[in-house]
Amino acid sequence: MTPGFGYDRSGANRADPDGDDGVIHGNPIAIVILSLDDEARTLRCLESVFALDYEPIEVVLVDNGSKDATLETVARRYPATHRLRSATNLGVAGGRNRGVRFVLENFPGAHVLFLDNDAWIEPDALAAMVSVLEQRPTTGLVAPKIYRPGPGRRIAGFGGHHINWYTGSIRTVGSGCVDHGQFDGRNPITCNGAAFLVRREVLHRIGGFDDAFNPYGWEDLDFSLRAVRAGHRIALAPSARVYHEGGREGRGFAVPRYERSKMRGYFRLIRRHTTWAQWICFVAVFPVRAVAMSLRELLGGRGSIPWARLRGALGGLFGASQRAGSRRDEFHAAGDRAGDWIVRSD
């Protein structure tokens, strides 16, 4: 398939191949989706994407080392999808970065929608997000309203996160609440990683996701916070609805390795985005929280988890990550070629 916006997506992928179906036309959007041994949910996600009432779009599926037949099935059912295969699991940050590089090399004018493969999006959601993005040039990221599947309109995430840098407490705004519009007016500083739209200039300015957060966890918060620090604002699109099922424990990795890596990433996130005073307070408070978490795991018969988290915490505590409060982090592209893009903290 030759990359390029505007090619005809077959009638199998669109309800009306003749284009007379009320489709909204706007700035090109590239949709980056990751997959790992999850054929059924990936197909469900793609079904929702190809039912969007917005054009032009390009769909980029990054396969993170699947052993199943996901890519072959996608090639047959959704041939318009750009399929990128990795021999190994690159993690969330690494997989998304591969998708970003492909987009920047082939569709340089596109904004990028990141969408988890265990999520699905309503037909009018992308148009609503693009509309919000284009209202103000300073808007760099747009967050849709993410629901849990099932009845009751329960929110999985909307309005970013409540973050207390002194204690390290991070909670998703609205999680588990019935939606009454009570979070629609927030001014968030983060996005939920399951789905968010990014203006292309943000990627040019701050680069991609930080691979140090692999295999999973906190890369979305770090990306959001870096974008805000660079002068971009995050806006909410309350009418854009996405449903997120939630991932598997371990995200394709052994659970202890996953927990160790996520704890290491947690410390990296805190170190990078706190002042000296906040960091010192966090280090003093965290052991108390860690004891409580460890007791819960031990009582649940998961004795390997506290040890894995301790190793991750030590790795994050004594690692080389940079505190944003002491020296300014610089995240940028090396050179003009998209394939050279890196995330850098000097």
C-alpha positions as CSV (number, residue, x, y, z in Angstrom):
1,M,0.0,0.0,0.0
2,T,1.3,3.4,-0.9
3,P,1.0,5.8,2.1
4,G,-1.0,9.0,1.4
5,F,-4.1,10.7,2.4
6,G,-7.2,10.6,0.3
7,Y,-7.0,7.1,-1.1
8,D,-10.3,5.2,-1.4
9,R,-11.1,3.0,1.6
10,S,-13.1,0.2,0.4
11,G,-16.8,-0.3,1.0
12,A,-16.0,-3.0,3.5
13,N,-14.4,-0.4,5.7
14,R,-16.9,2.4,5.2
15,A,-20.7,2.4,5.3
16,D,-21.0,4.5,2.1
17,P,-18.1,4.2,-0.3
18,D,-19.6,6.9,-2.5
19,G,-18.9,9.5,0.3
20,D,-22.6,10.6,0.6
21,D,-22.9,9.6,4.2
22,G,-22.5,12.9,6.1
23,V,-18.7,12.5,6.6
24,I,-17.0,15.5,8.0
25,H,-13.8,16.6,6.2
26,G,-11.0,18.4,8.0
27,N,-7.3,18.3,8.8
28,P,-5.7,14.8,8.3
29,I,-5.6,12.6,11.3
30,A,-3.4,9.5,11.8
31,I,-4.7,7.0,14.4
32,V,-2.0,5.0,16.1
33,I,-3.1,1.7,17.8
34,L,-1.0,-0.9,19.5
35,S,-1.7,-4.6,19.6
36,L,-0.3,-7.6,21.3
37,D,-1.9,-11.1,21.0
38,D,-5.3,-9.5,21.2
39,E,-7.1,-10.2,17.9
40,A,-10.7,-9.9,19.0
41,R,-10.3,-6.6,20.8
42,T,-8.1,-5.2,18.1
43,L,-10.8,-6.0,15.5
44,R,-13.5,-4.4,17.6
45,C,-11.4,-1.2,17.9
46,L,-10.7,-1.1,14.2
47,E,-14.4,-1.6,13.4
48,S,-15.2,1.5,15.4
49,V,-12.4,3.5,13.8
50,F,-13.5,2.7,10.3
51,A,-17.0,3.7,11.2
52,L,-15.9,7.3,12.1
53,D,-17.7,10.1,10.4
54,Y,-14.5,12.0,9.8
55,E,-12.0,12.1,6.9
56,P,-9.3,11.9,5.9
57,I,-7.7,9.4,8.3
58,E,-4.9,7.0,8.2
59,V,-4.9,4.0,10.6
60,V,-1.5,2.7,11.8
61,L,-1.5,-0.6,13.7
62,V,1.8,-1.3,15.5
63,D,1.9,-5.0,16.4
64,N,4.1,-5.5,19.5
65,G,5.4,-9.0,18.8
66,S,2.1,-10.9,18.6
67,K,2.2,-14.7,18.2
68,D,-1.4,-14.9,17.0
69,A,-2.8,-14.1,13.6
70,T,-3.9,-10.5,14.4
71,L,-2.0,-8.8,11.5
72,E,-3.1,-11.4,8.9
73,T,-6.8,-11.0,10.0
74,V,-6.5,-7.2,9.9
75,A,-5.0,-7.4,6.4
76,R,-7.9,-9.4,5.2
77,R,-10.7,-7.4,7.0
78,Y,-9.2,-3.9,7.0
79,P,-6.8,-3.7,4.1
80,A,-6.6,0.1,4.4
81,T,-4.7,-0.3,7.7
82,H,-1.0,0.4,7.8
83,R,0.5,-2.6,9.6
84,L,3.8,-2.4,11.4
85,R,5.2,-5.6,12.8
86,S,7.8,-5.7,15.6
87,A,9.6,-8.9,16.4
88,T,9.6,-8.1,20.1
89,N,7.3,-6.2,22.6
90,L,8.5,-2.6,22.4
91,G,6.3,-1.6,25.3
92,V,3.7,1.2,25.1
93,A,6.1,4.1,24.7
94,G,8.3,2.2,22.2
95,G,5.4,0.9,20.2
96,R,3.8,4.3,20.0
97,N,7.1,5.9,19.1
98,R,7.4,3.5,16.2
99,G,3.9,4.5,15.0
100,V,4.8,8.2,15.4
101,R,7.9,7.9,13.3
102,F,5.9,6.2,10.6
103,V,3.3,9.0,10.7
104,L,5.9,11.8,10.6
105,E,7.7,10.2,7.7
106,N,4.6,9.5,5.6
107,F,1.9,11.9,6.7
108,P,3.8,15.0,8.0
109,G,0.6,17.2,8.0
110,A,-1.4,15.0,10.3
111,H,-2.4,15.3,13.9
112,V,-2.2,12.0,15.8
113,L,-4.9,10.2,17.8
114,F,-3.5,7.6,20.1
115,L,-6.1,4.9,20.8
116,D,-5.7,1.7,22.9
117,N,-6.7,-1.5,21.1
118,D,-9.0,-2.5,24.0
119,A,-11.0,0.7,23.5
120,W,-13.6,1.7,20.9
121,I,-14.7,5.1,19.8
122,E,-18.1,6.5,18.8
123,P,-18.6,7.6,15.2
124,D,-18.7,11.4,16.0
125,A,-16.0,11.4,18.6
126,L,-13.0,12.3,16.4
127,A,-14.8,15.2,14.7
128,A,-15.7,16.6,18.2
129,M,-12.0,16.3,19.3
130,V,-10.7,18.0,16.1
131,S,-13.2,20.8,16.6
132,V,-11.9,21.4,20.1
133,L,-8.3,21.2,18.9
134,E,-8.9,23.9,16.3
135,Q,-10.7,26.4,18.5
136,R,-7.4,27.6,20.0
137,P,-3.9,27.4,18.5
138,T,-2.4,26.9,21.9
139,T,-4.3,23.7,22.5
140,G,-1.9,20.8,22.0
141,L,-3.8,17.8,23.4
142,V,-7.5,16.9,23.5
143,A,-9.0,14.3,25.8
144,P,-12.3,12.6,25.1
145,K,-14.7,11.3,27.7
146,I,-13.7,7.7,28.5
147,Y,-16.4,5.4,29.8
148,R,-16.3,1.9,31.3
149,P,-18.2,-0.6,29.2
150,G,-21.7,-1.5,30.4
151,P,-24.7,0.4,31.6
152,G,-24.8,3.4,33.8
153,R,-22.4,5.8,32.0
154,R,-19.6,5.3,34.5
155,I,-16.5,7.2,33.8
156,A,-13.2,5.4,33.4
157,G,-11.3,8.7,33.0
158,F,-12.0,12.3,32.1
159,G,-10.4,15.5,33.2
160,G,-6.9,14.2,33.7
161,H,-5.5,13.3,37.1
162,H,-5.4,14.5,40.7
163,I,-1.7,14.7,41.5
164,N,-0.1,15.5,44.8
165,W,3.6,15.8,44.2
166,Y,4.4,15.9,47.9
167,T,3.0,12.5,48.6
168,G,3.1,10.9,45.1
169,S,-0.6,10.3,45.1
170,I,-2.0,10.1,41.6
171,R,-5.7,9.5,41.0
172,T,-7.7,9.5,37.8
173,V,-10.3,12.2,37.8
174,G,-13.9,10.8,37.7
175,S,-12.9,7.1,37.8
176,G,-16.0,5.1,38.7
177,C,-18.3,8.1,38.9
178,V,-21.6,8.3,37.1
179,D,-21.3,11.0,34.4
180,H,-23.5,14.1,35.1
181,G,-21.2,16.5,33.4
182,Q,-19.6,17.4,36.7
183,F,-16.0,17.2,35.3
184,D,-16.7,18.9,31.9
185,G,-15.3,22.3,32.9
186,R,-11.9,21.2,34.3
187,N,-8.5,22.5,33.0
188,P,-6.5,19.3,33.1
189,I,-2.7,19.0,33.0
190,T,-2.7,15.3,31.9
191,C,-4.5,13.0,29.5
192,N,-5.7,9.4,30.0
193,G,-3.5,7.2,27.8
194,A,-6.4,5.1,26.4
195,A,-7.3,7.8,23.9
196,F,-6.1,11.4,23.2
197,L,-5.5,13.6,20.2
198,V,-2.2,15.4,19.8
199,R,-1.5,18.3,17.5
200,R,1.5,17.5,15.2
201,E,3.4,20.6,16.4
202,V,3.6,19.1,19.9
203,L,5.5,16.1,18.5
204,H,7.8,18.4,16.7
205,R,8.5,20.4,19.8
206,I,8.8,17.7,22.6
207,G,9.5,14.5,20.6
208,G,7.8,11.2,21.4
209,F,7.2,9.1,24.5
210,D,10.0,8.3,26.8
211,D,11.1,4.7,26.3
212,A,12.3,4.6,29.9
213,F,8.7,4.1,31.0
214,N,8.5,0.8,29.1
215,P,6.9,-1.7,29.2
216,Y,3.9,0.2,30.5
217,G,2.9,2.9,32.9
218,W,3.1,6.7,33.3
219,E,4.3,7.5,29.8
220,D,1.0,9.2,29.1
221,L,1.3,11.4,32.1
222,D,4.9,12.3,31.4
223,F,4.1,13.1,27.8
224,S,1.2,15.4,28.9
225,L,3.2,17.2,31.5
226,R,6.1,17.8,29.1
227,A,3.6,19.2,26.6
228,V,2.1,21.6,29.2
229,R,5.6,22.7,30.3
230,A,6.4,23.5,26.6
231,G,3.5,25.9,26.4
232,H,0.7,23.7,25.1
233,R,-2.7,23.4,26.8
234,I,-4.9,20.4,27.3
235,A,-8.6,20.7,26.4
236,L,-11.5,18.4,27.1
237,A,-14.0,17.3,24.5
238,P,-17.1,16.2,26.6
239,S,-19.1,15.1,23.6
240,A,-16.4,12.8,22.3
241,R,-17.1,9.4,23.8
242,V,-14.7,6.4,24.0
243,Y,-15.2,3.2,25.9
244,H,-12.2,1.5,27.5
245,E,-12.2,-2.1,28.7
246,G,-8.9,-2.1,30.5
247,G,-5.8,-4.2,29.8
248,R,-4.5,-7.5,31.0
249,E,-2.4,-7.9,34.1
250,G,1.2,-7.5,33.2
251,R,0.5,-6.1,29.7
252,G,2.1,-9.1,28.0
253,F,5.0,-9.3,30.4
254,A,5.5,-11.5,33.5
255,V,3.7,-9.7,36.4
256,P,6.8,-9.2,38.6
257,R,8.7,-7.7,35.7
258,Y,5.8,-5.4,34.9
259,E,5.4,-4.3,38.5
260,R,9.1,-3.6,38.8
261,S,9.2,-1.6,35.6
262,K,6.1,0.4,36.5
263,M,7.5,1.3,40.0
264,R,10.7,2.4,38.4
265,G,8.7,4.5,36.0
266,Y,6.7,5.9,38.8
267,F,9.9,7.2,40.5
268,R,11.1,8.5,37.3
269,L,7.9,10.5,36.8
270,I,8.0,11.9,40.3
271,R,11.7,12.9,40.1
272,R,11.3,14.5,36.7
273,H,8.3,16.7,37.6
274,T,8.9,17.8,41.2
275,T,10.8,20.5,42.9
276,W,13.5,19.7,45.5
277,A,11.0,20.3,48.3
278,Q,8.4,18.1,46.7
279,W,10.9,15.3,46.0
280,I,12.3,15.3,49.6
281,C,8.8,15.2,51.0
282,F,7.9,12.3,48.7
283,V,10.9,10.3,49.7
284,A,10.0,10.7,53.3
285,V,6.3,9.8,52.9
286,F,6.6,6.9,50.3
287,P,7.9,4.2,52.7
288,V,4.7,4.4,54.8
289,R,2.6,4.0,51.6
290,A,4.9,1.2,50.4
291,V,4.4,-0.8,53.7
292,A,0.6,-0.6,53.3
293,M,0.8,-1.7,49.6
294,S,3.1,-4.6,50.5
295,L,0.8,-5.8,53.2
296,R,-2.1,-6.0,50.8
297,E,-0.1,-8.0,48.4
298,L,1.3,-10.4,51.0
299,L,-2.2,-11.0,52.5
300,G,-3.4,-11.7,48.9
301,G,-0.7,-14.4,48.4
302,R,1.3,-12.4,45.9
303,G,4.7,-12.3,47.8
304,S,6.7,-11.7,44.6
305,I,5.1,-8.3,44.0
306,P,6.5,-6.3,46.9
307,W,10.0,-7.5,46.1
308,A,9.6,-6.6,42.5
309,R,8.3,-3.1,43.5
310,L,11.1,-2.6,45.9
311,R,13.6,-3.4,43.1
312,G,11.8,-1.0,40.8
313,A,11.8,1.8,43.5
314,L,15.5,1.4,44.1
315,G,16.1,1.5,40.4
316,G,14.1,4.7,40.1
317,L,15.6,6.2,43.2
318,F,19.2,5.8,42.2
319,G,18.7,5.9,38.5
320,A,19.9,8.6,36.1
321,S,16.6,10.3,35.5
322,Q,16.6,14.1,35.7
323,R,14.6,16.2,38.1
324,A,12.6,18.8,36.2
325,G,12.8,21.2,39.1
326,S,16.5,21.5,39.2
327,R,17.5,21.6,35.6
328,R,15.2,22.1,32.6
329,D,14.5,18.9,30.7
330,E,15.0,19.1,27.0
331,F,13.0,16.8,24.8
332,H,13.5,17.3,21.1
333,A,14.1,15.6,17.8
334,A,17.7,14.9,16.7
335,G,17.8,16.1,13.1
336,D,15.1,16.7,10.6
337,R,14.3,13.1,9.8
338,A,11.4,11.6,11.7
339,G,13.3,8.3,12.0
340,D,15.8,10.1,14.2
341,W,13.3,11.3,16.8
342,I,14.3,10.7,20.4
343,V,13.2,11.8,23.8
344,R,16.1,13.4,25.6
345,S,16.7,14.6,29.1
346,D,20.0,16.5,29.5
